[in-house]
Amino acid sequence: MDTKLSFIIRGLIGVIFGLLTLFFPDITRGTFITIFGVLVIGGILLSLFLATTSSSEETMFWFGVSVLLLVIGIVAFFIHNIIEIIFILIIAGWAFYIAFTGISFAISQPRTKYSIIIGMFVICAIIQILIYIYAPILLKDPILMVLGIFAMVFGLFSLLMGWYIHEESIKGHVNINKE
């Protein structure tokens, strides 16, 4: 996948995720919990399969992994708020990584205006202030609200970077004489 398309796809995912998180926090939270449950069950089944089909040295390791995943699943069932926060933080870390790669790419471009990067964080702050003032209903889950705003703004930034990238920067060199 080329760089331009990668930025556009990441941007669309960020904007969609941000809007869903802002306007449908309960559905997003339920989706997080469901995805986590599916991943834990799939991990248990895969580790049990690997434990029964692997060599004798690896069998205990895979049984240990399946028991650990079972314990995580049981804890998640009874204390789902902790797992929800951990899953949200994992997604936030992924969004931060995506934003970091976008910012590093923007800094490496010779024609990038650095005020755009600062403006991205200022826009996040302005959106949060406007939500606090005009839409306090969205404040019932501040962790999801902040995550949604950052995902949406970083998604927009990624879309702009994908739109801004020219063919010469994708190939790894910039023709200085070309205007």
CORKAUR-V478870 format. One line per field, one symbol per residue. ss: DSSP state (A for helix, B for strand, O for the rest). phi: phi as a letter, one per 20 degrees, with the letter a starting at -180 (. if undefined). psi: psi as a letter, one per 40 degrees, with the letter a starting at -180 (. if undefined). A space follows every 10 residues. Layout:
ss->???
phi->???
psi->???
//
This chain:
ss->OOAAAAAAAA AAAAAAAAAA AAAOAAAAAA AAAAAAAAAA AAAAAAAAAA AAAOOAAAAA AAAAAAAAAA AAAAAAAAOA AAAAAAAAAA AAAAAAAAAA AAAAAAAAOO OOOAAAAAAA AAAAAAAAAA AAAAOAAAAA AAAAAAAAAA AAAAAAAAAA AAAAOOAAAA OOOOOOOOO
phi->.fffffffff ffffffffff ffecffffff fgffffffff ffffffffff fedefffeff ffffffffff fffffffecf ffffffffff ffffffffff ffffffffef dfefffffff fffgffffff fgedcfffef cfffffffff ffffffffff fffffdgfff fncdeffed
psi->hidddddddd dddddddddd ddegdddddd dddddddddd dddddddddd ddeiiddedd dddddddddd ddddddddge dddddddddd dddddddddd dddddddehd ehhedddddd dddddddddd dddegedeed gddddddddd dddddddddd ddddhidddd eeihhddh.
//
